[in-house]
């Protein structure tokens, strides 16, 4: 089943930390496709979708970052008003809980919803029956 491997790193919430992450990835020719930063006081979580997640994980870990990998959903939706509502209705119908999500517009002008869900297998099976386009990282490159 199609999923996207997301890189998450725990970092101090101070100037220059995103610069360090971008520098480390850039030196290894790793492209960032999407990212989000969640703040929690003195620390934050940077979540990244990159073109080479295994390499990114290794180099960030070597640089001293606390890093983890998570399989998330990449759902292609139309970039028109109401599309998110329709997707949210499907999640509700399938009793799929979203832990967190973020979105961006892909190169083919489709919206991509990246979502971490509580029960990934259940979500994959349900969304497949509904004809939802699930993406892998290669679909975003």
The 8 nearest C-alpha neighbors of each residue, nearest first, counted from 0:
[[1, 2, 123, 124, 133, 120, 127, 135],
 [0, 2, 135, 134, 133, 3, 72, 123],
 [3, 1, 72, 135, 71, 70, 73, 134],
 [2, 4, 135, 71, 70, 136, 72, 5],
 [3, 5, 70, 69, 71, 68, 52, 2],
 [6, 4, 48, 69, 68, 47, 70, 3],
 [5, 7, 68, 47, 46, 67, 48, 69],
 [8, 6, 46, 67, 45, 66, 68, 47],
 [9, 7, 66, 45, 65, 44, 10, 67],
 [8, 10, 44, 65, 43, 45, 66, 7],
 [11, 9, 43, 42, 44, 8, 12, 64],
 [10, 12, 42, 13, 41, 43, 9, 16],
 [11, 13, 42, 41, 43, 10, 14, 38],
 [12, 14, 11, 16, 15, 41, 42, 10],
 [15, 13, 16, 12, 17, 18, 11, 19],
 [14, 16, 18, 17, 19, 13, 20, 12],
 [15, 17, 19, 18, 14, 13, 20, 10],
 [18, 16, 20, 19, 15, 21, 14, 45],
 [17, 19, 15, 21, 16, 20, 22, 14],
 [18, 20, 22, 16, 17, 21, 23, 15],
 [21, 19, 17, 23, 22, 18, 24, 16],
 [22, 20, 18, 24, 19, 23, 25, 17],
 [21, 23, 25, 19, 20, 24, 18, 26],
 [22, 24, 20, 26, 25, 21, 19, 27],
 [25, 23, 29, 21, 27, 26, 22, 20],
 [24, 26, 28, 22, 27, 23, 29, 21],
 [25, 27, 23, 24, 28, 22, 29, 21],
 [26, 28, 24, 25, 29, 23, 55, 58],
 [29, 27, 25, 26, 24, 30, 51, 23],
 [30, 28, 24, 27, 25, 51, 50, 31],
 [31, 29, 49, 50, 32, 28, 25, 24],
 [30, 32, 49, 33, 48, 29, 50, 47],
 [33, 31, 49, 48, 30, 50, 34, 139],
 [34, 32, 48, 31, 47, 103, 35, 49],
 [35, 33, 47, 46, 48, 36, 45, 32],
 [34, 36, 46, 45, 37, 47, 33, 101],
 [35, 37, 45, 44, 46, 38, 43, 34],
 [38, 36, 44, 43, 45, 35, 39, 46],
 [39, 37, 43, 40, 42, 36, 44, 12],
 [38, 40, 43, 42, 41, 37, 44, 12],
 [41, 39, 42, 38, 43, 12, 11, 37],
 [40, 42, 12, 11, 39, 43, 13, 38],
 [43, 41, 11, 12, 39, 40, 10, 38],
 [44, 42, 38, 39, 10, 37, 12, 9],
 [43, 45, 9, 37, 8, 36, 10, 46],
 [44, 46, 36, 8, 7, 35, 47, 43],
 [47, 45, 7, 35, 34, 6, 44, 36],
 [48, 46, 34, 6, 5, 33, 49, 7],
 [47, 49, 5, 33, 32, 31, 34, 6],
 [50, 48, 31, 32, 51, 30, 52, 47],
 [49, 51, 30, 52, 29, 136, 140, 31],
 [52, 50, 49, 54, 53, 29, 55, 30],
 [53, 51, 55, 54, 49, 56, 50, 4],
 [54, 52, 56, 55, 51, 57, 4, 68],
 [53, 55, 57, 56, 52, 51, 58, 29],
 [56, 54, 52, 58, 53, 57, 59, 51],
 [55, 57, 53, 59, 54, 58, 52, 60],
 [56, 58, 54, 60, 55, 59, 61, 53],
 [59, 57, 61, 55, 60, 56, 54, 62],
 [60, 58, 62, 61, 56, 57, 64, 55],
 [59, 61, 64, 57, 63, 62, 58, 66],
 [60, 62, 58, 59, 63, 57, 64, 56],
 [63, 61, 59, 60, 64, 58, 23, 57],
 [64, 62, 60, 61, 65, 59, 66, 58],
 [63, 65, 60, 59, 66, 62, 8, 9],
 [64, 66, 9, 8, 60, 63, 67, 10],
 [67, 65, 8, 7, 64, 60, 56, 9],
 [68, 66, 7, 6, 8, 69, 65, 56],
 [69, 67, 6, 5, 7, 4, 70, 66],
 [68, 70, 5, 4, 71, 6, 67, 7],
 [69, 71, 4, 3, 2, 5, 68, 72],
 [72, 70, 115, 3, 114, 2, 69, 4],
 [73, 71, 114, 2, 113, 3, 74, 115],
 [72, 74, 113, 134, 133, 112, 3, 111],
 [73, 75, 133, 112, 111, 132, 134, 72],
 [74, 76, 111, 132, 110, 133, 109, 112],
 [77, 75, 110, 109, 111, 74, 82, 78],
 [76, 78, 109, 79, 110, 82, 75, 108],
 [77, 79, 110, 109, 76, 82, 80, 108],
 [80, 78, 77, 82, 81, 76, 83, 110],
 [81, 79, 82, 78, 83, 84, 77, 85],
 [80, 82, 84, 83, 79, 85, 86, 78],
 [83, 81, 85, 84, 80, 79, 77, 86],
 [82, 84, 86, 85, 81, 87, 76, 80],
 [83, 85, 87, 81, 82, 86, 88, 80],
 [86, 84, 88, 82, 83, 87, 81, 89],
 [85, 87, 83, 89, 88, 84, 82, 90],
 [86, 88, 84, 90, 89, 85, 83, 91],
 [89, 87, 85, 91, 86, 90, 92, 84],
 [90, 88, 92, 86, 91, 87, 93, 85],
 [89, 91, 95, 87, 93, 88, 92, 94],
 [90, 92, 94, 88, 89, 93, 95, 87],
 [93, 91, 89, 90, 94, 88, 95, 87],
 [92, 94, 90, 95, 91, 89, 125, 122],
 [93, 95, 91, 92, 90, 96, 89, 122],
 [96, 94, 90, 93, 122, 91, 97, 116],
 [95, 97, 116, 117, 98, 94, 90, 118],
 [98, 96, 116, 99, 115, 117, 95, 114],
 [97, 99, 116, 115, 117, 96, 100, 114],
 [100, 98, 97, 115, 114, 101, 116, 113],
 [99, 101, 114, 113, 115, 112, 102, 97],
 [102, 100, 113, 112, 114, 103, 99, 35],
 [103, 101, 112, 111, 113, 110, 100, 104],
 [102, 104, 111, 110, 105, 112, 33, 101],
 [103, 105, 110, 109, 108, 111, 106, 102],
 [106, 104, 108, 107, 109, 110, 103, 111],
 [105, 107, 108, 104, 109, 139, 140, 110],
 [106, 108, 105, 109, 104, 110, 139, 138],
 [109, 107, 105, 106, 104, 110, 78, 77],
 [110, 108, 77, 78, 105, 107, 104, 76],
 [109, 111, 104, 78, 76, 77, 103, 75],
 [112, 110, 75, 102, 103, 74, 104, 76],
 [111, 113, 102, 74, 73, 101, 114, 75],
 [114, 112, 73, 101, 100, 72, 102, 111],
 [115, 113, 100, 72, 71, 99, 116, 112],
 [116, 114, 71, 98, 99, 97, 100, 72],
 [115, 117, 97, 98, 118, 96, 119, 114],
 [116, 118, 96, 119, 98, 97, 115, 95],
 [119, 117, 121, 116, 120, 122, 95, 96],
 [118, 120, 122, 121, 116, 123, 117, 71],
 [121, 119, 123, 122, 118, 124, 125, 0],
 [122, 120, 124, 119, 118, 123, 125, 95],
 [121, 123, 119, 125, 120, 124, 126, 95],
 [124, 122, 120, 126, 121, 125, 127, 119],
 [123, 125, 127, 121, 122, 126, 120, 128],
 [124, 126, 122, 128, 127, 123, 121, 93],
 [127, 125, 129, 123, 128, 131, 124, 122],
 [126, 128, 130, 124, 129, 125, 131, 123],
 [129, 127, 125, 126, 130, 124, 131, 123],
 [130, 128, 126, 127, 131, 125, 89, 124],
 [131, 129, 127, 128, 132, 126, 133, 125],
 [130, 132, 126, 129, 127, 133, 74, 75],
 [133, 131, 75, 74, 130, 134, 76, 127],
 [134, 132, 74, 73, 1, 131, 75, 72],
 [133, 135, 73, 138, 1, 74, 2, 132],
 [136, 134, 3, 2, 137, 138, 1, 73],
 [135, 137, 139, 138, 3, 50, 140, 134],
 [138, 136, 140, 139, 135, 50, 134, 3],
 [139, 137, 136, 135, 140, 134, 105, 133],
 [140, 138, 136, 137, 105, 135, 32, 106],
 [139, 137, 138, 50, 136, 32, 106, 30]]
